[in-house]
Amino acid sequence: MRQKYLSSVGVLAVVTAIVALIPELAAGQVQTRAGKPVAAAGKLTAPRTPWGDPDLQGNWTNATTTPLERPSEVAGKLTLTVEERAARDAALEGAQDRPLPPGDTGAYNSFWGEAGKSSAQTSLIVDPPDGKLPALTPEAQKRADAIEAVRRRLPASWMDVNAYDRCISRGLPGAMMPGFYNHNYSILQAPGYVVILVEMIHDARIIPLDGRPHLGPGLKQWMGHSRGRWEGDTLVVETTNFNDKIDEVTGNAMRLPDGEPSGGRYHGVFGTADTTLIERFTRVGANTIDYRFTMTAPKTFVKPWTAAAPMTKLDAPLFEYACHEGNRAIPNMLSGARALEQAAPPRVTGGRQ
């Protein structure tokens, strides 16, 4: 289980310098950390920064229980009715507090959760039209099977634990996808730059807008290498140069009563080195950013796919996510695994294959 401590965030020096440039935004209906709307007067239309760029600044949340993939019970439907959304939220209520199978230590209960509510979308994926992830390539399927095999046995070392559990990074698009808590973002702008501070695992994305080229192909990074540009009122961010070490789709981990994951498949083998991610941020109102991304990864998926995860204005600060590799979970997991091995002969042995 990841260890989390909440306190006021100590913003990085580069972010602090940019904060002074944030203009006052007109008030509208905003969202609290608890997800409840707060009515306020005023309306913001097509805001601009003092230097003329579209203004995306502020704190935002994309918290939602809308699944990554479209569930089978709503196959063929693009949107839910108000009644269907209410029923889905009721089905997920208290999901994190349900009894666990014998031997399953579980994770955080609902006290720690901040999943939000269902949106009108039946899935975050909007293309392909069926709302499902495209098929994996044979190469990616082999990798996914190998990862799953490692997860089904006792960890031999920290290398058997994924990058998310090790508090390194969720990579992309994982860091920009909604989940069970901490999916909040602070967007700051300065002439020629956009900064996205991610509350989960404290990633800070510093995105130049001045047309400079990408890094050379030999330089790989956990979050890839991003370059941005404006297309009208839309910020378009292209990210390449991933380091091939992020090995899962991370989404909402709660499960529906029938056992179906509410967040879709988790073995998408994200972040492979051939990935190109195109993100689009469009301010469509005082309190909403239309955010969507298209992922192209020929060695992973048989075709590109697109997801939409709208952002809502957050009337609250971001908090520190004090998670670092080795602080609690990894030593406890490994010591527990060794204790189990001493108590009984292990059914499966060996390290990562």
C-alpha positions in Angstrom: 0.0 0.0 0.0 1.3 3.4 -0.9 2.0 5.7 1.9 0.5 9.2 1.7 0.8 12.2 3.9 -1.3 15.3 3.2 0.1 18.8 3.8 0.2 22.1 1.9 2.2 21.6 -1.2 5.7 23.1 -1.4 5.6 24.3 -5.0 8.8 24.0 -7.0 10.8 27.1 -7.6 10.1 27.2 -11.3 6.4 26.9 -10.5 6.6 29.5 -7.8 8.1 32.0 -10.3 5.3 31.4 -12.7 2.5 31.8 -10.1 3.0 35.5 -10.0 1.9 35.7 -13.6 -1.5 34.1 -13.0 -4.3 36.6 -13.6 -7.4 36.7 -11.5 -10.1 34.5 -13.1 -13.7 35.4 -13.1 -15.7 33.2 -10.6 -18.2 30.6 -11.8 -19.5 27.3 -10.7 -16.5 25.5 -9.3 -15.9 22.1 -7.6 -14.7 21.5 -4.1 -12.3 18.6 -3.1 -15.4 16.7 -2.1 -16.8 17.0 -5.6 -19.8 19.2 -4.6 -20.6 22.2 -6.9 -20.5 25.6 -5.4 -22.6 28.3 -7.1 -21.0 31.7 -7.7 -21.8 34.7 -9.8 -20.0 35.6 -13.0 -19.1 33.9 -16.3 -15.8 33.7 -18.1 -15.7 33.6 -21.8 -12.6 32.9 -23.9 -10.2 34.3 -21.3 -6.7 35.4 -22.3 -3.4 35.8 -20.5 -1.8 39.3 -20.3 0.4 38.2 -23.3 -2.6 37.0 -25.4 -2.5 33.2 -25.1 -5.7 31.3 -24.2 -5.8 31.1 -20.4 -5.9 27.6 -19.0 -4.6 28.5 -15.6 -6.0 27.4 -12.2 -6.5 24.2 -10.3 -8.5 21.5 -12.0 -9.8 18.0 -11.3 -10.8 15.2 -13.6 -12.1 12.9 -10.9 -14.8 10.6 -12.2 -15.9 7.0 -11.9 -16.5 6.8 -15.7 -14.6 3.7 -16.8 -11.8 3.8 -19.3 -13.6 1.2 -21.4 -17.3 1.0 -22.1 -18.9 -1.7 -19.9 -20.8 -4.5 -21.7 -24.1 -3.6 -20.2 -24.1 -0.2 -22.1 -22.5 -1.5 -25.3 -23.5 0.7 -28.2 -24.4 3.7 -26.0 -22.3 6.9 -26.1 -24.0 8.6 -23.1 -25.9 7.7 -20.0 -29.2 9.2 -18.8 -29.3 11.0 -15.4 -31.0 7.9 -14.0 -28.3 5.6 -15.3 -25.6 7.8 -13.9 -27.2 7.7 -10.5 -27.6 3.9 -10.6 -23.9 3.5 -11.5 -22.8 5.8 -8.7 -25.0 3.9 -6.3 -23.4 0.6 -7.5 -19.9 2.0 -6.8 -20.9 3.5 -3.4 -18.7 1.9 -0.7 -16.9 -0.3 -3.2 -13.6 0.2 -1.4 -15.1 -0.9 1.9 -16.4 -4.3 0.7 -15.1 -7.5 2.3 -11.9 -8.8 0.8 -11.1 -12.4 -0.2 -9.1 -14.4 2.3 -5.4 -13.5 2.1 -6.0 -10.2 0.3 -4.7 -7.3 2.5 -6.5 -4.7 0.3 -5.5 -1.1 0.0 -7.1 2.2 1.0 -10.7 2.3 2.2 -13.3 4.9 1.2 -11.9 7.4 3.7 -9.0 8.0 1.4 -11.0 7.9 -1.8 -11.9 10.9 -4.0 -13.2 9.2 -7.1 -15.9 11.7 -8.1 -19.1 10.8 -9.9 -20.0 9.3 -13.2 -20.1 11.6 -16.2 -22.5 11.4 -19.1 -19.9 9.5 -21.1 -20.2 5.7 -21.0 -16.4 5.4 -21.3 -13.4 7.7 -21.4 -12.4 6.1 -24.7 -14.3 7.9 -27.5 -12.4 6.3 -30.4 -12.7 3.4 -31.4 -16.4 3.9 -31.5 -17.1 0.8 -29.4 -15.3 2.5 -26.4 -12.8 -0.3 -26.0 -9.0 -0.4 -26.1 -7.8 -1.7 -29.5 -6.3 -5.2 -29.5 -2.7 -5.6 -28.3 -0.1 -6.6 -30.9 1.3 -10.1 -30.4 4.5 -8.6 -29.1 2.6 -6.5 -26.5 0.4 -9.4 -25.5 3.5 -11.5 -24.7 4.8 -8.6 -22.6 1.4 -8.2 -20.8 1.2 -11.9 -20.1 4.7 -11.8 -18.6 3.8 -8.9 -16.4 0.7 -10.6 -15.2 2.7 -13.7 -14.4 5.1 -11.7 -12.2 2.2 -10.1 -10.4 0.6 -13.4 -9.5 3.6 -14.6 -7.5 5.5 -13.3 -4.5 7.8 -10.5 -5.4 11.4 -11.6 -5.6 12.7 -8.0 -5.4 11.6 -4.4 -5.9 12.0 -5.0 -9.7 8.8 -7.2 -9.5 6.8 -4.1 -8.5 5.5 -1.6 -11.0 6.6 2.0 -11.3 3.4 3.3 -9.8 3.6 1.2 -6.7 7.3 2.3 -6.4 6.1 5.9 -6.4 8.3 6.7 -9.4 5.6 7.8 -11.9 2.4 6.8 -13.6 3.9 8.0 -16.9 1.7 9.2 -19.7 -1.2 9.1 -20.3 -1.5 7.6 -16.8 -0.7 10.8 -15.0 -3.5 12.6 -16.8 -6.1 10.0 -16.3 -8.7 10.0 -13.5 -8.4 7.5 -10.7 -9.4 6.9 -7.1 -7.8 10.0 -5.5 -5.4 12.9 -6.1 -6.3 13.4 -9.7 -6.0 17.1 -9.5 -3.8 19.5 -11.5 -2.4 23.0 -11.3 -1.9 24.6 -14.7 0.4 27.7 -14.8 1.5 29.7 -17.8 4.2 32.1 -18.7 5.2 33.5 -22.2 6.4 30.5 -24.1 5.6 27.9 -21.4 2.9 25.9 -19.8 3.4 24.0 -16.6 1.2 21.2 -15.4 1.7 20.2 -11.8 0.2 16.8 -11.1 -0.9 16.1 -7.6 -0.5 12.3 -7.9 3.2 11.4 -7.4 4.1 15.1 -7.7 5.1 15.1 -11.4 5.7 18.5 -12.9 5.4 18.8 -16.7 7.2 21.9 -18.1 6.1 22.3 -21.7 7.9 24.8 -24.0 5.8 26.4 -26.7 8.6 28.1 -28.7 8.9 25.5 -31.5 12.2 23.9 -30.2 12.7 20.3 -31.5 12.3 17.2 -29.5 15.2 15.5 -27.8 17.3 13.1 -29.9 16.0 9.5 -30.1 18.6 8.2 -27.7 17.3 10.2 -24.7 14.3 8.6 -23.0 12.3 9.8 -20.0 9.7 8.5 -17.6 7.2 11.1 -18.7 8.4 11.3 -22.2 9.5 14.6 -23.8 6.7 17.2 -24.5 6.5 20.1 -26.9 3.4 22.3 -27.2 1.8 24.7 -29.7 -1.4 26.7 -30.0 -4.0 25.7 -32.6 -6.5 28.5 -32.2 -7.8 28.3 -28.6 -6.5 24.7 -28.2 -3.2 23.8 -26.6 -1.8 20.8 -28.5 1.0 18.9 -26.7 3.0 16.2 -28.5 5.0 13.8 -26.3 7.6 11.3 -27.5 10.9 9.8 -26.1 9.3 7.5 -23.5 11.7 5.2 -21.6 9.7 1.9 -22.0 9.4 1.4 -18.2 5.8 2.1 -17.5 4.0 -1.2 -17.9 0.3 -0.7 -17.1 -2.9 1.2 -17.7 -3.6 2.8 -14.3 -7.2 3.9 -13.7 -10.0 3.6 -11.2 -9.3 0.4 -9.2 -12.8 0.0 -7.8 -14.8 -3.0 -9.0 -18.5 -3.2 -9.8 -20.7 -5.7 -7.9 -20.3 -8.2 -10.7 -16.5 -8.0 -10.4 -15.9 -6.0 -13.6 -13.2 -3.4 -13.1 -14.7 0.1 -13.3 -11.6 1.4 -14.9 -11.2 -1.1 -17.7 -8.1 -3.3 -18.5 -4.9 -2.5 -16.7 -2.3 -4.3 -18.8 -2.2 -1.9 -21.7 1.6 -1.8 -21.5 1.7 2.0 -21.7 4.8 4.1 -22.3 6.6 1.9 -24.8 9.4 3.7 -26.6 7.5 4.0 -29.9 4.6 5.8 -28.3 3.5 9.3 -29.5 0.9 11.0 -27.4 -1.1 14.0 -28.7 -3.0 15.9 -26.0 -5.5 18.7 -26.6 -6.6 21.2 -23.9 -9.5 23.5 -24.8 -11.1 25.9 -22.4 -14.8 25.6 -23.1 -16.2 27.6 -20.2 -15.3 29.3 -16.9 -15.1 25.9 -15.2 -14.4 23.3 -17.8 -11.4 22.2 -20.0 -12.1 19.8 -22.7 -9.1 17.5 -22.4 -8.5 14.5 -24.7 -5.5 12.6 -25.9 -4.7 10.2 -28.8 -2.2 7.5 -28.2 -0.3 6.0 -31.1 1.9 3.0 -30.2 2.4 0.6 -33.2 4.3 -1.9 -31.1 1.6 -2.0 -28.4 -1.8 -1.4 -30.0 -3.0 -2.4 -33.5 -4.3 1.1 -34.0 -4.4 4.5 -32.3 -7.1 5.3 -29.7 -8.5 8.5 -28.2 -9.9 9.2 -24.7 -11.7 12.3 -23.3 -11.4 13.2 -19.6 -12.9 16.7 -19.1 -11.4 18.8 -16.3 -13.5 20.8 -13.9 -12.4 23.9 -11.9 -11.3 23.0 -8.4 -11.9 25.5 -5.7 -9.2 24.1 -3.4 -5.4 23.8 -3.3 -3.3 20.9 -4.3 -1.8 18.8 -1.5 1.6 17.2 -1.2 1.7 13.5 -2.2 4.6 12.4 -0.1 5.2 9.1 -1.8 8.8 8.0 -2.5 10.3 4.6 -3.4 11.1 2.5 -0.3 9.3 4.5 2.3 6.8 1.9 3.5 5.2 -0.4 0.9 8.2 -2.0 -0.8 10.1 -3.1 2.3 6.9 -4.4 3.9 5.9 -6.3 0.7 9.3 -7.9 0.4 9.6 -8.8 4.1 6.1 -10.2 4.0 7.0 -12.3 0.9 10.1 -13.7 2.6 8.1 -14.5 5.7 5.5 -16.4 3.6 8.3 -18.3 1.9 9.8 -19.4 5.2 6.3 -20.5 6.5 5.6 -22.7 3.5 7.4 -23.8 0.3 6.5 -21.2 -2.4 4.4 -22.5 -5.3 6.3 -20.3 -7.7 9.9 -19.2 -7.4 12.3 -17.0 -9.3 12.6 -13.4 -10.3 11.3 -11.5 -13.3 11.5 -13.6 -16.5 
